[in-house]
């Protein structure tokens, strides 16, 4: 009798574990469970330094998850950059590179970098005119929707004295600002 009861309990646990493994990934991807970092996204700025955004600044990115789905690499592009009156104008932007992690049931944190490029500073030579960093956190609002707060830091190339492509520890940004985006997964989850 005791053996039969243990066998029933063990079998039930195996069935529950199998169901979680088989149904967990689709449910997570649809926003029905724990946050899983993956997919292609568009981030549209809705707020700039605490006020409605005065221009349609946006970027797109892809999250490539590790095996857990709780951390991912970020690879993206600036689609619509700084306005024409900005002192941060560049001829081009490098891709956005970064890392994002799940910090709670519906929260994330990230850190990312990109470079403002000036084309043809000399024949056939482009140059980095600034290093951009954005870090912050976000909240999952529902399937395919996240609101994210980005703290931007802009550094001059001289802030990278060791030449590793990142601002050195203790470097002071020449410009900082905060934006809030509404991030939407492509295709939108309905």
C-alpha positions in Angstrom: 0.0 0.0 0.0 2.8 2.4 0.9 4.7 1.5 -2.2 1.6 2.1 -4.4 1.0 5.5 -2.8 4.6 6.5 -3.4 4.4 5.3 -7.0 1.2 7.3 -7.6 2.8 10.5 -6.0 6.0 10.0 -8.0 4.0 9.4 -11.2 2.0 12.6 -10.6 5.1 14.6 -10.1 6.6 13.3 -13.4 3.4 14.2 -15.2 3.4 17.7 -13.7 7.1 18.2 -14.5 6.5 17.0 -18.1 3.5 19.4 -18.5 5.5 22.3 -17.2 8.4 21.5 -19.6 6.1 21.0 -22.6 3.8 23.9 -22.0 6.0 26.3 -20.2 8.0 27.6 -23.2 4.9 28.5 -25.3 3.1 30.1 -22.3 6.2 32.2 -21.5 6.6 33.3 -25.0 3.0 34.5 -25.0 3.4 36.4 -21.8 1.4 33.8 -19.8 4.1 33.0 -17.3 7.6 34.1 -16.3 9.2 36.6 -18.6 11.3 35.0 -21.4 13.6 37.2 -23.3 13.5 36.6 -27.1 12.2 37.9 -30.4 12.3 41.1 -32.5 11.1 44.4 -31.0 10.6 48.0 -31.8 11.1 50.7 -29.1 9.3 53.9 -29.7 10.1 56.9 -27.4 7.0 58.2 -25.6 8.6 60.4 -23.0 11.8 62.5 -23.0 13.2 63.8 -19.7 9.8 63.6 -18.1 7.7 65.2 -20.9 6.0 63.8 -24.0 8.6 63.1 -26.7 9.0 66.0 -29.1 10.0 63.8 -32.0 9.6 60.1 -33.2 12.9 58.7 -31.8 12.9 54.9 -32.2 15.1 51.8 -32.6 14.6 48.1 -33.3 16.4 45.2 -31.7 16.5 41.4 -31.5 16.9 39.5 -28.2 18.9 36.3 -28.5 18.3 34.3 -25.3 20.6 32.0 -23.4 19.3 28.5 -22.6 17.3 29.8 -19.5 15.5 32.6 -21.4 16.2 34.8 -18.4 19.2 36.6 -20.0 19.8 37.6 -23.6 22.1 39.5 -25.9 20.8 42.6 -27.6 21.5 43.5 -31.2 19.7 46.5 -32.7 19.7 49.5 -34.9 18.7 53.1 -34.5 15.8 53.7 -36.9 15.1 57.4 -36.2 17.9 59.2 -34.3 18.4 62.5 -32.6 16.6 65.6 -34.0 18.4 67.9 -36.5 19.0 70.5 -33.8 20.9 68.1 -31.6 24.6 68.5 -30.9 24.8 64.7 -31.1 24.3 64.5 -34.8 26.3 61.8 -36.6 26.3 60.6 -40.2 25.6 57.0 -39.0 25.2 54.8 -35.9 26.8 51.5 -35.2 24.6 48.6 -34.2 23.3 48.6 -30.6 24.9 45.9 -28.6 24.0 44.9 -25.0 22.8 42.5 -22.4 19.4 42.1 -20.8 18.3 40.1 -17.8 15.0 39.2 -16.1 15.0 40.7 -12.6 11.5 39.6 -11.4 8.2 38.1 -12.6 7.5 41.0 -14.9 10.7 43.2 -14.8 13.9 43.4 -16.7 17.2 45.3 -16.6 19.6 46.1 -19.4 22.9 47.7 -20.4 23.7 48.6 -24.0 26.3 50.6 -26.2 26.5 52.0 -29.7 28.7 54.6 -31.5 27.9 57.8 -33.4 29.9 57.7 -36.6 31.2 60.6 -38.7 31.7 59.5 -42.4 34.8 60.3 -44.4 36.8 62.4 -41.8 39.6 61.7 -44.2 39.5 59.9 -47.6 38.2 56.4 -46.8 38.3 57.0 -43.0 35.2 57.1 -40.7 35.5 58.1 -37.1 33.7 57.5 -33.8 32.4 60.9 -32.6 30.7 59.7 -29.5 30.1 56.5 -27.5 26.5 56.0 -26.4 25.4 54.0 -23.4 21.8 53.3 -22.4 20.9 51.3 -19.3 17.8 50.9 -17.3 14.8 48.7 -16.5 11.5 47.7 -17.9 8.1 46.3 -16.9 6.2 43.7 -19.0 2.7 45.1 -19.5 1.3 42.0 -21.3 2.0 39.8 -24.3 4.4 41.6 -26.6 4.4 44.9 -24.7 7.0 46.3 -22.4 7.5 49.9 -21.1 11.2 50.7 -20.5 13.1 53.5 -18.9 16.4 54.3 -20.5 19.2 56.3 -18.9 21.3 57.6 -21.7 24.9 58.6 -21.3 26.9 60.1 -24.2 30.7 60.1 -24.0 33.4 61.7 -26.2 35.9 59.2 -27.7 38.6 60.5 -25.2 36.6 58.8 -22.4 38.0 55.5 -23.8 41.7 56.0 -23.0 42.4 52.3 -22.8 41.0 51.8 -26.4 38.6 48.9 -25.5 35.6 50.7 -27.1 33.8 51.4 -23.8 34.0 54.5 -21.5 36.6 54.0 -18.8 35.6 53.6 -15.2 35.0 57.1 -13.7 34.6 58.7 -17.2 32.1 61.6 -17.1 29.4 61.7 -19.9 29.1 65.0 -21.8 25.3 64.5 -22.0 22.7 62.6 -20.1 19.0 62.2 -20.5 16.2 59.8 -19.7 13.6 58.4 -22.1 10.7 56.0 -21.7 9.8 53.7 -24.5 6.8 51.5 -25.4 8.4 48.4 -26.8 6.3 46.1 -29.1 7.2 42.7 -30.2 7.3 41.9 -33.9 4.9 40.5 -34.9 2.6 41.8 -32.2 1.3 39.0 -30.0 -2.5 39.1 -30.1 
